[in-house]
Amino acid sequence: MRTGLAACVLLVCASVRAEGVSTFTAAGYVRAALEASPEVRQAAALFEASRQAWRSQAAAAWLPTLGAGAGAVPYGHDPAAGYAFRHWSLSRPDLAFQESVNLNLFNSFADYYKTRQAALARETAGSVLDASRQNRAFSAAQSFYDLGLKDRLLDVAVENLKIQKDGYDLTLDLYRNGMKSLADLLKSETDWRSSELLVSQAEAERRRALLQFNLLIDRPADAGAVLEVDLEPGTTVLPGLSVDVEYALSRRPELVFARLAVAAAETAASDAVRAGAPQFSADAAWSRTGNGSRVGNPEPSPNYRLALSLSLPLGFNGASQIFNAASARARAAAARQDLGATIRQVRSEVHSAFIALGQALDAHRIAALKQDIARRNLELVNEQYKQGSADVIRLAQAQLDYLQARTEKSQALFGAFTSRFQYRLAIGEPLWK
């Protein structure tokens, strides 16, 4: 009965990990999460829409427009024939056609500004796509390492359960030989049962982490996963902060977006000034019309022309145009201030992430030393307990110290992994590549 619960817990742990198990690396999982992300797919679709809109605007600005048509009046008064009345007749001479080609050569830079704004909208959508990829990749990395941590903590809890069970068995043997009291035996059993509870809690935490892990890549919620994680934090040499700050200021999606917002606002301000000024345009046109008869009707001669025009914009009253331009300039100034605030925020985030990474690496180093000390102390106290020179309280404290040290090292290890990803996110390094 005393070992039944522990055996059941271990059996559940083993069975959960054996069903539907797949192996993942951090990079592979991040790629899978990006492919399964509706947010990333939506951002990619919006980027494609803006790209095609830019192409459409560029084509409208620089390519000629073509026109062609044909018509006839099979019944009724035909205007082309002096309103003669036709009784359901349709012959080749009754067919009229027209063809035309028009090309705008200049329209006071209206097409230039429209194309420029469409290009900026495309680049803005690209920066939104990059930001969506970054955020989803970081969320995936967090989920990956959170599951890795919960796996590790479950292993620690299971090993602690074994230590506590062995300690109880030792106390029971010493109690039967009159070397330990009933209070010592009950204390050992209490610690053993507490470790069983710890295993149960660790397994529940792992299942919750596995649920989030699977949801991000559209797997069944209870599908098993084995993670390939190097149990070392990697290099402990901190990166060059000044270089990375400059890198962040040029590559962070938020800054790219803010700079594009400034460019779009300045373009809109220039366009507002242009729209309020007299409009000059130059257009070239070619056209011809004719009918289907060749008899007595020579080949229609095409018409072509170059047309120039100068006009005031629609709704011109002077004041509205001035105020529109002033409003656009104010929005451009606001966009520049937003860019400045974003630069300040990015600098702060890079420095904060740098400090957090250094702290995480120090925490792992110290936690590793602490675990080694706690392990050696437990071995020493355990031997003294067998010889009767240490009591059960001291043994329990040594066991608890070792459990805490192993837990802290696991947390510090995966904290270092996450902090490294957080630093890469802060400097704008693409996490999905």
Phi, psi and omega in degrees: 000321184293330182262359184296313182296317180298317180297319180295317180298313180296324179294320178296315179302314182293320183290322179297321182282345184268339186273127175055042186278134171232152182259137183228144165255164181298314181295317179296321180292320178299317179297317180296321180294322178294319180294329183268357188279119174297326180296318179292319179296322177295314179298322178294320179294320178293325176295317179296321178297316180291327178295317179291325176295321176296318178299318180297316180294320178297319178294319179295328183283322192246349181257149178288158176259139183249146177220143178205146179194164178213150180203163179202160177242095181284343181211137177103192183279122183264113180298328181289344180246034180067030180061032173293147183271127181252138180251083175048056176233142179213111180233171183302318179296340180280351183275125177249144180222159177214146179223147181206152173224128181232140179221122175278122181271329181198138177217049179058038176066016179298315179294324179300313182291322177297317179293319178299316179294322177294321178295319178293323176297322177296314180293325176296316177297326176294321178291325176295320177297316178298318179296321178296319177296317180300311183296318180291322179296319179293319177299320179294318178297318177300316181295320180298310183285335174293317176295320177300319178296315181295325174300313183294318179294326176294318176299319179297317180295320179294318178294322177296323177299318179295318179299315181293323178293318177297321178296321178295316179299320178295316180296320179298318179295317179293324179296317180295333179265011176076016183263346178227153182273170177296325178299320177298318181296315180295323176297318179296320180291323177299316178295323178297313180294325177297323179291328175295318177297321179297319177297317179299317179294319180295323179292321177296318178297321179295319180296321177295319177295321179294323177301310179296321178302313183286326181297325183291341180239018175058042173261161172305142188301328184257011180294135182285158179213137173245129184257134174267099183235126174288122184279030172233146185284001184084199182300139178259007178277124181288146180289169178283111188293314185297319178295318182290330176296315178296322178298316180298320182292341179258340189242342183301129180304325180297321179287322176301315179298316181294320179293322177294325177296321177297314180298319179294319180293320178292323176296318179296323178295316178296321180292326178296321177296316179298317183293336180270356181262165175304142186257124177248136180220152176227127183229140173250139183218147175222137180204161172205152178225160180182188175231181187277358183268139175259348184274121179067015182222096185297164178304126183299135179276133180287154175250138177216153185200160170240119185248133177242141179214150176224127184207159171281149178295156177298142179072024183286128170220004178088302183294314181300318181295321179294316181291324177297317179295319179295320178298317180295322178294323178295321177295323177295320178296320178296321179295322178293322177294323177296322176298316178299318178295322179294320177300316179297318180295319180296317177302314180298317182294321179295315180295319179296317179294325178296315178296317180296322179294316177299318178296320181295320179292320176296319180298320179293317180299314181291321180296326178294318177296318181296321179296318180296319179296315181297323179294314179296322179294320179296318178299319181293312181293323180298319179292319177296325179295319178297326182275353177088006182267357176230142182268177185291331179294316179294321178296316180298321179294320178295320177295318179295319178300319181292319178298314180296321180294318178293321178296315180296322179293319178298315179296320180292323180297308182286335171295324177293319177300311182295321180296325178293318176296321179297322179291318177298322176296319183295325182271356177086014177290129181300123183273346185266356182262000000 
